[in-house]
Amino acid sequence: MLTNFSERLNSRAPICGALVLCMALVQCNVPQTSTNAAPQGSSVDSLEAAIIANPNTPEPYHARALYRASQGNPQGAFEDWGLALKADSSFAPAWENRTDMLYRMQSMEACLEELNACVRLAPESTTCLLRRAEFNIHLNQFERAFDDLNEALRVNDQLHEAYWMKGKIYASNGNAEKAISSYQTAVEVNPEFFDGFISLGLFLAQIQDPVAEEYYRSAIELRPQSVEARYNLAMFMQGSGRLDDALDTYRQILAIDSTNATASFNQGFIHLEYFARYDSAAHWFTEAIERLPYYHQAFFNRGLARESLGDLSGAVSDYSEALRIKPDYTVAALAKERALNSQ
């Protein structure tokens, strides 16, 4: 049984996700809470002087907090933001920076307490509203998340992140029409919103809508070196039977990231399962293993390719290695037994 808030939060997979090998989790983060930087030419003396001159205003404490954070003193920065809030409890930048620091430290219970205080005392802070909505999404508290997202949009109706999170909620509830509409609004509000295009592509790919490809390509235009966007596009092509296009896209990934083992593995899989080109399949599984030596699926599939080529000794060796890496790999054990009986 999970006994506290942090365990409950961390036990749940983020709603956002993108295909990598099967499905890898991508953190659902709202934007950085503060783009402020310590004033140019800041010094300890000048910051102290500003605080002495204006001890009852939050801005000098905030400036010193930013300086301390930039100097690698997060504790001092956190305390200064506390002083800023003593001067003015509605000073949103202090709440936002404190919650961001606690979030990064994975102090989830304390972060949520700060967020609740921020929303209560600085209700116009869209950053706190979005962050609290994110918490509620992680915990499947969707009605509460909607309340925060709607309030954030009341303050600023151009928050693409809010529409995006609404899309995630609708998608998780099976409301395809509203999910697509929310995602589309997110990218219309911000045409450079990479994650929005990825989310649209993933959602449409799940329902086998060919328009998914357009959104993946839009994401690639925004980030030409993105492995994630190209991988999702390749998987979509592979699932649609466009195998040559998928192979070409996997090769593009390797040109961008020569260490990418899954791009090699998937080429091997296509050659093995669809083309019955066992030499090529063995080659690409070997490439995957060279990039990721503990890739047990690659050993198993290379074993299948070698077995199909009549290389039973090589197949047994590969199945054995797959089992060494993953002792409970049942299909490898059965394949090894089959190959041994055929020798």
LUMRO-538742 format. One record per residue (C-alpha): x, y, z; chain; residue in one letter; residue number from 1. Coordinates in steps of 0.25 Angstrom, whole numbers, padded with zeros to 4 digits. Layout:
<atoms>
<atom east="X" north="Y" up="Z" chain="A" res="A" n="NUM"/>
...
</atoms>
This chain:
<atoms>
<atom east="0000" north="0000" up="0000" chain="A" res="M" n="1"/>
<atom east="0005" north="0014" up="-0003" chain="A" res="L" n="2"/>
<atom east="0006" north="0022" up="0009" chain="A" res="T" n="3"/>
<atom east="0008" north="0036" up="0005" chain="A" res="N" n="4"/>
<atom east="0006" north="0046" up="-0005" chain="A" res="F" n="5"/>
<atom east="0020" north="0045" up="-0011" chain="A" res="S" n="6"/>
<atom east="0018" north="0030" up="-0013" chain="A" res="E" n="7"/>
<atom east="0005" north="0032" up="-0020" chain="A" res="R" n="8"/>
<atom east="0010" north="0042" up="-0029" chain="A" res="L" n="9"/>
<atom east="0023" north="0035" up="-0033" chain="A" res="N" n="10"/>
<atom east="0015" north="0022" up="-0035" chain="A" res="S" n="11"/>
<atom east="0007" north="0028" up="-0046" chain="A" res="R" n="12"/>
<atom east="0012" north="0029" up="-0061" chain="A" res="A" n="13"/>
<atom east="0011" north="0043" up="-0066" chain="A" res="P" n="14"/>
<atom east="0000" north="0045" up="-0076" chain="A" res="I" n="15"/>
<atom east="0009" north="0050" up="-0087" chain="A" res="C" n="16"/>
<atom east="0017" north="0039" up="-0094" chain="A" res="G" n="17"/>
<atom east="0024" north="0036" up="-0107" chain="A" res="A" n="18"/>
<atom east="0028" north="0023" up="-0114" chain="A" res="L" n="19"/>
<atom east="0043" north="0020" up="-0112" chain="A" res="V" n="20"/>
<atom east="0045" north="0005" up="-0111" chain="A" res="L" n="21"/>
<atom east="0031" north="0001" up="-0107" chain="A" res="C" n="22"/>
<atom east="0026" north="0013" up="-0099" chain="A" res="M" n="23"/>
<atom east="0036" north="0022" up="-0091" chain="A" res="A" n="24"/>
<atom east="0031" north="0032" up="-0082" chain="A" res="L" n="25"/>
<atom east="0033" north="0047" up="-0084" chain="A" res="V" n="26"/>
<atom east="0032" north="0056" up="-0073" chain="A" res="Q" n="27"/>
<atom east="0019" north="0065" up="-0073" chain="A" res="C" n="28"/>
<atom east="0025" north="0078" up="-0069" chain="A" res="N" n="29"/>
<atom east="0019" north="0092" up="-0069" chain="A" res="V" n="30"/>
<atom east="0029" north="0103" up="-0074" chain="A" res="P" n="31"/>
<atom east="0040" north="0108" up="-0065" chain="A" res="Q" n="32"/>
<atom east="0034" north="0116" up="-0054" chain="A" res="T" n="33"/>
<atom east="0043" north="0128" up="-0055" chain="A" res="S" n="34"/>
<atom east="0051" north="0134" up="-0066" chain="A" res="T" n="35"/>
<atom east="0056" north="0145" up="-0057" chain="A" res="N" n="36"/>
<atom east="0071" north="0146" up="-0056" chain="A" res="A" n="37"/>
<atom east="0079" north="0153" up="-0045" chain="A" res="A" n="38"/>
<atom east="0081" north="0168" up="-0049" chain="A" res="P" n="39"/>
<atom east="0093" north="0171" up="-0058" chain="A" res="Q" n="40"/>
<atom east="0105" north="0175" up="-0049" chain="A" res="G" n="41"/>
<atom east="0099" north="0170" up="-0037" chain="A" res="S" n="42"/>
<atom east="0108" north="0169" up="-0024" chain="A" res="S" n="43"/>
<atom east="0105" north="0165" up="-0010" chain="A" res="V" n="44"/>
<atom east="0107" north="0179" up="-0005" chain="A" res="D" n="45"/>
<atom east="0097" north="0185" up="-0015" chain="A" res="S" n="46"/>
<atom east="0087" north="0175" up="-0012" chain="A" res="L" n="47"/>
<atom east="0088" north="0177" up="0003" chain="A" res="E" n="48"/>
<atom east="0087" north="0192" up="0001" chain="A" res="A" n="49"/>
<atom east="0074" north="0190" up="-0007" chain="A" res="A" n="50"/>
<atom east="0069" north="0182" up="0004" chain="A" res="I" n="51"/>
<atom east="0072" north="0192" up="0015" chain="A" res="I" n="52"/>
<atom east="0066" north="0203" up="0007" chain="A" res="A" n="53"/>
<atom east="0053" north="0195" up="0004" chain="A" res="N" n="54"/>
<atom east="0052" north="0185" up="0015" chain="A" res="P" n="55"/>
<atom east="0036" north="0184" up="0014" chain="A" res="N" n="56"/>
<atom east="0036" north="0181" up="-0001" chain="A" res="T" n="57"/>
<atom east="0038" north="0168" up="-0008" chain="A" res="P" n="58"/>
<atom east="0046" north="0172" up="-0020" chain="A" res="E" n="59"/>
<atom east="0060" north="0173" up="-0013" chain="A" res="P" n="60"/>
<atom east="0059" north="0160" up="-0006" chain="A" res="Y" n="61"/>
<atom east="0055" north="0154" up="-0020" chain="A" res="H" n="62"/>
<atom east="0067" north="0160" up="-0026" chain="A" res="A" n="63"/>
<atom east="0076" north="0154" up="-0016" chain="A" res="R" n="64"/>
<atom east="0069" north="0141" up="-0017" chain="A" res="A" n="65"/>
<atom east="0072" north="0140" up="-0032" chain="A" res="L" n="66"/>
<atom east="0086" north="0144" up="-0029" chain="A" res="Y" n="67"/>
<atom east="0088" north="0133" up="-0019" chain="A" res="R" n="68"/>
<atom east="0082" north="0123" up="-0028" chain="A" res="A" n="69"/>
<atom east="0091" north="0127" up="-0039" chain="A" res="S" n="70"/>
<atom east="0103" north="0125" up="-0029" chain="A" res="Q" n="71"/>
<atom east="0099" north="0111" up="-0026" chain="A" res="G" n="72"/>
<atom east="0092" north="0114" up="-0012" chain="A" res="N" n="73"/>
<atom east="0078" north="0109" up="-0014" chain="A" res="P" n="74"/>
<atom east="0076" north="0109" up="0001" chain="A" res="Q" n="75"/>
<atom east="0079" north="0124" up="0002" chain="A" res="G" n="76"/>
<atom east="0070" north="0127" up="-0010" chain="A" res="A" n="77"/>
<atom east="0059" north="0119" up="-0004" chain="A" res="F" n="78"/>
<atom east="0060" north="0127" up="0009" chain="A" res="E" n="79"/>
<atom east="0060" north="0140" up="0002" chain="A" res="D" n="80"/>
<atom east="0048" north="0136" up="-0006" chain="A" res="W" n="81"/>
<atom east="0041" north="0134" up="0008" chain="A" res="G" n="82"/>
<atom east="0046" north="0148" up="0012" chain="A" res="L" n="83"/>
<atom east="0039" north="0153" up="0000" chain="A" res="A" n="84"/>
<atom east="0026" north="0147" up="0003" chain="A" res="L" n="85"/>
<atom east="0027" north="0152" up="0017" chain="A" res="K" n="86"/>
<atom east="0028" north="0166" up="0011" chain="A" res="A" n="87"/>
<atom east="0016" north="0163" up="0001" chain="A" res="D" n="88"/>
<atom east="0009" north="0149" up="0002" chain="A" res="S" n="89"/>
<atom east="0003" north="0152" up="-0012" chain="A" res="S" n="90"/>
<atom east="0017" north="0153" up="-0019" chain="A" res="F" n="91"/>
<atom east="0015" north="0142" up="-0029" chain="A" res="A" n="92"/>
<atom east="0030" north="0141" up="-0034" chain="A" res="P" n="93"/>
<atom east="0034" north="0136" up="-0020" chain="A" res="A" n="94"/>
<atom east="0023" north="0126" up="-0019" chain="A" res="W" n="95"/>
<atom east="0026" north="0121" up="-0033" chain="A" res="E" n="96"/>
<atom east="0041" north="0120" up="-0031" chain="A" res="N" n="97"/>
<atom east="0039" north="0113" up="-0018" chain="A" res="R" n="98"/>
<atom east="0030" north="0103" up="-0024" chain="A" res="T" n="99"/>
<atom east="0039" north="0100" up="-0035" chain="A" res="D" n="100"/>
<atom east="0051" north="0098" up="-0026" chain="A" res="M" n="101"/>
<atom east="0043" north="0088" up="-0018" chain="A" res="L" n="102"/>
<atom east="0038" north="0081" up="-0030" chain="A" res="Y" n="103"/>
<atom east="0052" north="0079" up="-0035" chain="A" res="R" n="104"/>
<atom east="0056" north="0073" up="-0022" chain="A" res="M" n="105"/>
<atom east="0044" north="0064" up="-0023" chain="A" res="Q" n="106"/>
<atom east="0038" north="0069" up="-0010" chain="A" res="S" n="107"/>
<atom east="0024" north="0067" up="-0015" chain="A" res="M" n="108"/>
<atom east="0016" north="0069" up="-0002" chain="A" res="E" n="109"/>
<atom east="0023" north="0082" up="0001" chain="A" res="A" n="110"/>
<atom east="0022" north="0086" up="-0013" chain="A" res="C" n="111"/>
<atom east="0007" north="0084" up="-0013" chain="A" res="L" n="112"/>
<atom east="0006" north="0092" up="0000" chain="A" res="E" n="113"/>
<atom east="0013" north="0104" up="-0007" chain="A" res="E" n="114"/>
<atom east="0004" north="0103" up="-0019" chain="A" res="L" n="115"/>
<atom east="-0008" north="0103" up="-0011" chain="A" res="N" n="116"/>
<atom east="-0003" north="0115" up="-0004" chain="A" res="A" n="117"/>
<atom east="0001" north="0122" up="-0017" chain="A" res="C" n="118"/>
<atom east="-0013" north="0120" up="-0023" chain="A" res="V" n="119"/>
<atom east="-0020" north="0125" up="-0011" chain="A" res="R" n="120"/>
<atom east="-0011" north="0137" up="-0009" chain="A" res="L" n="121"/>
<atom east="-0006" north="0140" up="-0023" chain="A" res="A" n="122"/>
<atom east="-0018" north="0135" up="-0031" chain="A" res="P" n="123"/>
<atom east="-0014" north="0142" up="-0044" chain="A" res="E" n="124"/>
<atom east="-0001" north="0133" up="-0044" chain="A" res="S" n="125"/>
<atom east="-0004" north="0124" up="-0057" chain="A" res="T" n="126"/>
<atom east="0009" north="0117" up="-0054" chain="A" res="T" n="127"/>
<atom east="0004" north="0112" up="-0040" chain="A" res="C" n="128"/>
<atom east="-0009" north="0108" up="-0046" chain="A" res="L" n="129"/>
<atom east="-0003" north="0100" up="-0057" chain="A" res="L" n="130"/>
<atom east="0007" north="0093" up="-0048" chain="A" res="R" n="131"/>
<atom east="-0005" north="0089" up="-0038" chain="A" res="R" n="132"/>
<atom east="-0013" north="0084" up="-0050" chain="A" res="A" n="133"/>
<atom east="-0001" north="0076" up="-0054" chain="A" res="E" n="134"/>
<atom east="-0001" north="0070" up="-0040" chain="A" res="F" n="135"/>
<atom east="-0016" north="0067" up="-0041" chain="A" res="N" n="136"/>
<atom east="-0014" north="0060" up="-0055" chain="A" res="I" n="137"/>
<atom east="-0003" north="0051" up="-0049" chain="A" res="H" n="138"/>
<atom east="-0013" north="0047" up="-0038" chain="A" res="L" n="139"/>
<atom east="-0025" north="0045" up="-0048" chain="A" res="N" n="140"/>
<atom east="-0032" north="0057" up="-0041" chain="A" res="Q" n="141"/>
<atom east="-0037" north="0062" up="-0054" chain="A" res="F" n="142"/>
<atom east="-0048" north="0071" up="-0049" chain="A" res="E" n="143"/>
<atom east="-0039" north="0078" up="-0040" chain="A" res="R" n="144"/>
<atom east="-0029" north="0079" up="-0052" chain="A" res="A" n="145"/>
<atom east="-0040" north="0085" up="-0061" chain="A" res="F" n="146"/>
<atom east="-0043" north="0095" up="-0050" chain="A" res="D" n="147"/>
<atom east="-0029" north="0100" up="-0050" chain="A" res="D" n="148"/>
<atom east="-0027" north="0100" up="-0065" chain="A" res="L" n="149"/>
<atom east="-0040" north="0108" up="-0067" chain="A" res="N" n="150"/>
<atom east="-0036" north="0118" up="-0057" chain="A" res="E" n="151"/>
<atom east="-0022" north="0119" up="-0063" chain="A" res="A" n="152"/>
<atom east="-0029" north="0122" up="-0077" chain="A" res="L" n="153"/>
<atom east="-0038" north="0132" up="-0070" chain="A" res="R" n="154"/>
<atom east="-0025" north="0140" up="-0067" chain="A" res="V" n="155"/>
<atom east="-0018" north="0137" up="-0080" chain="A" res="N" n="156"/>
<atom east="-0026" north="0130" up="-0091" chain="A" res="D" n="157"/>
<atom east="-0013" north="0129" up="-0099" chain="A" res="Q" n="158"/>
<atom east="-0007" north="0118" up="-0090" chain="A" res="L" n="159"/>
<atom east="-0004" north="0107" up="-0100" chain="A" res="H" n="160"/>
<atom east="0000" north="0098" up="-0089" chain="A" res="E" n="161"/>
<atom east="-0014" north="0098" up="-0083" chain="A" res="A" n="162"/>
<atom east="-0020" north="0094" up="-0095" chain="A" res="Y" n="163"/>
<atom east="-0010" north="0083" up="-0097" chain="A" res="W" n="164"/>
<atom east="-0013" north="0078" up="-0083" chain="A" res="M" n="165"/>
<atom east="-0027" north="0078" up="-0086" chain="A" res="K" n="166"/>
<atom east="-0025" north="0069" up="-0098" chain="A" res="G" n="167"/>
<atom east="-0017" north="0059" up="-0089" chain="A" res="K" n="168"/>
<atom east="-0029" north="0058" up="-0080" chain="A" res="I" n="169"/>
<atom east="-0039" north="0057" up="-0091" chain="A" res="Y" n="170"/>
<atom east="-0030" north="0046" up="-0098" chain="A" res="A" n="171"/>
<atom east="-0029" north="0038" up="-0085" chain="A" res="S" n="172"/>
<atom east="-0044" north="0039" up="-0083" chain="A" res="N" n="173"/>
<atom east="-0046" north="0034" up="-0097" chain="A" res="G" n="174"/>
<atom east="-0052" north="0047" up="-0103" chain="A" res="N" n="175"/>
<atom east="-0045" north="0047" up="-0116" chain="A" res="A" n="176"/>
<atom east="-0052" north="0059" up="-0122" chain="A" res="E" n="177"/>
<atom east="-0049" north="0068" up="-0110" chain="A" res="K" n="178"/>
<atom east="-0035" north="0063" up="-0109" chain="A" res="A" n="179"/>
<atom east="-0032" north="0066" up="-0123" chain="A" res="I" n="180"/>
<atom east="-0039" north="0080" up="-0122" chain="A" res="S" n="181"/>
<atom east="-0031" north="0083" up="-0110" chain="A" res="S" n="182"/>
<atom east="-0018" north="0079" up="-0116" chain="A" res="Y" n="183"/>
<atom east="-0021" north="0086" up="-0129" chain="A" res="Q" n="184"/>
<atom east="-0024" north="0099" up="-0121" chain="A" res="T" n="185"/>
<atom east="-0010" north="0097" up="-0113" chain="A" res="A" n="186"/>
<atom east="-0002" north="0097" up="-0126" chain="A" res="V" n="187"/>
<atom east="-0011" north="0108" up="-0132" chain="A" res="E" n="188"/>
<atom east="-0008" north="0117" up="-0120" chain="A" res="V" n="189"/>
<atom east="0007" north="0114" up="-0121" chain="A" res="N" n="190"/>
<atom east="0011" north="0109" up="-0135" chain="A" res="P" n="191"/>
<atom east="0025" north="0105" up="-0129" chain="A" res="E" n="192"/>
<atom east="0019" north="0096" up="-0119" chain="A" res="F" n="193"/>
<atom east="0027" north="0083" up="-0122" chain="A" res="F" n="194"/>
<atom east="0020" north="0074" up="-0111" chain="A" res="D" n="195"/>
<atom east="0007" north="0078" up="-0116" chain="A" res="G" n="196"/>
<atom east="0010" north="0073" up="-0130" chain="A" res="F" n="197"/>
<atom east="0016" north="0060" up="-0124" chain="A" res="I" n="198"/>
<atom east="0003" north="0058" up="-0116" chain="A" res="S" n="199"/>
<atom east="-0006" north="0060" up="-0128" chain="A" res="L" n="200"/>
<atom east="0002" north="0051" up="-0136" chain="A" res="G" n="201"/>
<atom east="0002" north="0040" up="-0125" chain="A" res="L" n="202"/>
<atom east="-0013" north="0041" up="-0122" chain="A" res="F" n="203"/>
<atom east="-0017" north="0041" up="-0137" chain="A" res="L" n="204"/>
<atom east="-0007" north="0029" up="-0139" chain="A" res="A" n="205"/>
<atom east="-0014" north="0021" up="-0128" chain="A" res="Q" n="206"/>
<atom east="-0027" north="0023" up="-0136" chain="A" res="I" n="207"/>
<atom east="-0020" north="0020" up="-0149" chain="A" res="Q" n="208"/>
<atom east="-0023" north="0034" up="-0155" chain="A" res="D" n="209"/>
<atom east="-0013" north="0037" up="-0166" chain="A" res="P" n="210"/>
<atom east="-0013" north="0051" up="-0163" chain="A" res="V" n="211"/>
<atom east="-0003" north="0047" up="-0151" chain="A" res="A" n="212"/>
<atom east="0008" north="0048" up="-0161" chain="A" res="E" n="213"/>
<atom east="0006" north="0063" up="-0164" chain="A" res="E" n="214"/>
<atom east="0007" north="0066" up="-0149" chain="A" res="Y" n="215"/>
<atom east="0020" north="0057" up="-0148" chain="A" res="Y" n="216"/>
<atom east="0026" north="0065" up="-0160" chain="A" res="R" n="217"/>
<atom east="0022" north="0078" up="-0154" chain="A" res="S" n="218"/>
<atom east="0029" north="0074" up="-0141" chain="A" res="A" n="219"/>
<atom east="0041" north="0070" up="-0150" chain="A" res="I" n="220"/>
<atom east="0041" north="0084" up="-0157" chain="A" res="E" n="221"/>
<atom east="0042" north="0090" up="-0143" chain="A" res="L" n="222"/>
<atom east="0053" north="0081" up="-0138" chain="A" res="R" n="223"/>
<atom east="0060" north="0075" up="-0150" chain="A" res="P" n="224"/>
<atom east="0070" north="0067" up="-0141" chain="A" res="Q" n="225"/>
<atom east="0059" north="0061" up="-0133" chain="A" res="S" n="226"/>
<atom east="0060" north="0046" up="-0131" chain="A" res="V" n="227"/>
<atom east="0047" north="0045" up="-0124" chain="A" res="E" n="228"/>
<atom east="0039" north="0051" up="-0136" chain="A" res="A" n="229"/>
<atom east="0045" north="0043" up="-0146" chain="A" res="R" n="230"/>
<atom east="0044" north="0030" up="-0138" chain="A" res="Y" n="231"/>
<atom east="0029" north="0032" up="-0136" chain="A" res="N" n="232"/>
<atom east="0028" north="0035" up="-0151" chain="A" res="L" n="233"/>
<atom east="0035" north="0022" up="-0154" chain="A" res="A" n="234"/>
<atom east="0027" north="0014" up="-0145" chain="A" res="M" n="235"/>
<atom east="0014" north="0020" up="-0151" chain="A" res="F" n="236"/>
<atom east="0019" north="0016" up="-0165" chain="A" res="M" n="237"/>
<atom east="0023" north="0003" up="-0160" chain="A" res="Q" n="238"/>
<atom east="0009" north="0000" up="-0154" chain="A" res="G" n="239"/>
<atom east="0003" north="0005" up="-0167" chain="A" res="S" n="240"/>
<atom east="0011" north="-0005" up="-0176" chain="A" res="G" n="241"/>
<atom east="0020" north="0006" up="-0182" chain="A" res="R" n="242"/>
<atom east="0032" north="-0002" up="-0179" chain="A" res="L" n="243"/>
<atom east="0042" north="0004" up="-0188" chain="A" res="D" n="244"/>
<atom east="0038" north="0018" up="-0183" chain="A" res="D" n="245"/>
<atom east="0040" north="0013" up="-0169" chain="A" res="A" n="246"/>
<atom east="0054" north="0007" up="-0172" chain="A" res="L" n="247"/>
<atom east="0058" north="0020" up="-0178" chain="A" res="D" n="248"/>
<atom east="0053" north="0028" up="-0166" chain="A" res="T" n="249"/>
<atom east="0061" north="0019" up="-0157" chain="A" res="Y" n="250"/>
<atom east="0073" north="0021" up="-0165" chain="A" res="R" n="251"/>
<atom east="0071" north="0036" up="-0163" chain="A" res="Q" n="252"/>
<atom east="0071" north="0034" up="-0148" chain="A" res="I" n="253"/>
<atom east="0084" north="0027" up="-0149" chain="A" res="L" n="254"/>
<atom east="0090" north="0038" up="-0157" chain="A" res="A" n="255"/>
<atom east="0086" north="0048" up="-0146" chain="A" res="I" n="256"/>
<atom east="0089" north="0038" up="-0134" chain="A" res="D" n="257"/>
<atom east="0099" north="0027" up="-0138" chain="A" res="S" n="258"/>
<atom east="0097" north="0021" up="-0124" chain="A" res="T" n="259"/>
<atom east="0082" north="0018" up="-0125" chain="A" res="N" n="260"/>
<atom east="0080" north="0004" up="-0123" chain="A" res="A" n="261"/>
<atom east="0065" north="0003" up="-0125" chain="A" res="T" n="262"/>
<atom east="0066" north="0009" up="-0140" chain="A" res="A" n="263"/>
<atom east="0075" north="-0003" up="-0143" chain="A" res="S" n="264"/>
<atom east="0067" north="-0013" up="-0136" chain="A" res="F" n="265"/>
<atom east="0054" north="-0009" up="-0143" chain="A" res="N" n="266"/>
<atom east="0061" north="-0010" up="-0157" chain="A" res="Q" n="267"/>
<atom east="0065" north="-0024" up="-0153" chain="A" res="G" n="268"/>
<atom east="0051" north="-0027" up="-0149" chain="A" res="F" n="269"/>
<atom east="0045" north="-0022" up="-0162" chain="A" res="I" n="270"/>
<atom east="0055" north="-0030" up="-0170" chain="A" res="H" n="271"/>
<atom east="0052" north="-0042" up="-0161" chain="A" res="L" n="272"/>
<atom east="0037" north="-0042" up="-0160" chain="A" res="E" n="273"/>
<atom east="0032" north="-0035" up="-0173" chain="A" res="Y" n="274"/>
<atom east="0043" north="-0038" up="-0183" chain="A" res="F" n="275"/>
<atom east="0049" north="-0051" up="-0178" chain="A" res="A" n="276"/>
<atom east="0063" north="-0045" up="-0181" chain="A" res="R" n="277"/>
<atom east="0070" north="-0053" up="-0170" chain="A" res="Y" n="278"/>
<atom east="0084" north="-0048" up="-0174" chain="A" res="D" n="279"/>
<atom east="0080" north="-0034" up="-0173" chain="A" res="S" n="280"/>
<atom east="0072" north="-0036" up="-0161" chain="A" res="A" n="281"/>
<atom east="0084" north="-0043" up="-0154" chain="A" res="A" n="282"/>
<atom east="0093" north="-0031" up="-0158" chain="A" res="H" n="283"/>
<atom east="0083" north="-0020" up="-0152" chain="A" res="W" n="284"/>
<atom east="0081" north="-0028" up="-0139" chain="A" res="F" n="285"/>
<atom east="0096" north="-0029" up="-0138" chain="A" res="T" n="286"/>
<atom east="0097" north="-0014" up="-0140" chain="A" res="E" n="287"/>
<atom east="0087" north="-0012" up="-0129" chain="A" res="A" n="288"/>
<atom east="0095" north="-0021" up="-0119" chain="A" res="I" n="289"/>
<atom east="0107" north="-0013" up="-0122" chain="A" res="E" n="290"/>
<atom east="0100" north="-0001" up="-0118" chain="A" res="R" n="291"/>
<atom east="0093" north="-0007" up="-0106" chain="A" res="L" n="292"/>
<atom east="0101" north="-0020" up="-0101" chain="A" res="P" n="293"/>
<atom east="0090" north="-0024" up="-0091" chain="A" res="Y" n="294"/>
<atom east="0079" north="-0023" up="-0102" chain="A" res="Y" n="295"/>
<atom east="0073" north="-0037" up="-0099" chain="A" res="H" n="296"/>
<atom east="0062" north="-0035" up="-0110" chain="A" res="Q" n="297"/>
<atom east="0072" north="-0033" up="-0120" chain="A" res="A" n="298"/>
<atom east="0080" north="-0046" up="-0116" chain="A" res="F" n="299"/>
<atom east="0067" north="-0053" up="-0117" chain="A" res="F" n="300"/>
<atom east="0063" north="-0048" up="-0131" chain="A" res="N" n="301"/>
<atom east="0077" north="-0050" up="-0136" chain="A" res="R" n="302"/>
<atom east="0075" north="-0064" up="-0131" chain="A" res="G" n="303"/>
<atom east="0062" north="-0066" up="-0139" chain="A" res="L" n="304"/>
<atom east="0069" north="-0060" up="-0152" chain="A" res="A" n="305"/>
<atom east="0081" north="-0070" up="-0150" chain="A" res="R" n="306"/>
<atom east="0072" north="-0081" up="-0148" chain="A" res="E" n="307"/>
<atom east="0065" north="-0078" up="-0160" chain="A" res="S" n="308"/>
<atom east="0078" north="-0078" up="-0168" chain="A" res="L" n="309"/>
<atom east="0081" north="-0092" up="-0162" chain="A" res="G" n="310"/>
<atom east="0092" north="-0087" up="-0152" chain="A" res="D" n="311"/>
<atom east="0087" north="-0094" up="-0141" chain="A" res="L" n="312"/>
<atom east="0099" north="-0093" up="-0132" chain="A" res="S" n="313"/>
<atom east="0099" north="-0078" up="-0134" chain="A" res="G" n="314"/>
<atom east="0084" north="-0078" up="-0131" chain="A" res="A" n="315"/>
<atom east="0086" north="-0086" up="-0118" chain="A" res="V" n="316"/>
<atom east="0098" north="-0076" up="-0114" chain="A" res="S" n="317"/>
<atom east="0088" north="-0064" up="-0116" chain="A" res="D" n="318"/>
<atom east="0077" north="-0070" up="-0108" chain="A" res="Y" n="319"/>
<atom east="0086" north="-0074" up="-0097" chain="A" res="S" n="320"/>
<atom east="0091" north="-0059" up="-0096" chain="A" res="E" n="321"/>
<atom east="0077" north="-0054" up="-0096" chain="A" res="A" n="322"/>
<atom east="0074" north="-0063" up="-0084" chain="A" res="L" n="323"/>
<atom east="0087" north="-0059" up="-0077" chain="A" res="R" n="324"/>
<atom east="0082" north="-0045" up="-0078" chain="A" res="I" n="325"/>
<atom east="0068" north="-0048" up="-0075" chain="A" res="K" n="326"/>
<atom east="0067" north="-0061" up="-0068" chain="A" res="P" n="327"/>
<atom east="0051" north="-0062" up="-0068" chain="A" res="D" n="328"/>
<atom east="0051" north="-0059" up="-0083" chain="A" res="Y" n="329"/>
<atom east="0041" north="-0071" up="-0086" chain="A" res="T" n="330"/>
<atom east="0041" north="-0069" up="-0102" chain="A" res="V" n="331"/>
<atom east="0056" north="-0070" up="-0102" chain="A" res="A" n="332"/>
<atom east="0056" north="-0083" up="-0094" chain="A" res="A" n="333"/>
<atom east="0046" north="-0089" up="-0103" chain="A" res="L" n="334"/>
<atom east="0054" north="-0085" up="-0115" chain="A" res="A" n="335"/>
<atom east="0067" north="-0090" up="-0109" chain="A" res="K" n="336"/>
<atom east="0061" north="-0104" up="-0106" chain="A" res="E" n="337"/>
<atom east="0055" north="-0104" up="-0120" chain="A" res="R" n="338"/>
<atom east="0069" north="-0101" up="-0127" chain="A" res="A" n="339"/>
<atom east="0076" north="-0111" up="-0118" chain="A" res="L" n="340"/>
<atom east="0066" north="-0122" up="-0122" chain="A" res="N" n="341"/>
<atom east="0068" north="-0119" up="-0137" chain="A" res="S" n="342"/>
<atom east="0084" north="-0120" up="-0136" chain="A" res="Q" n="343"/>
</atoms>
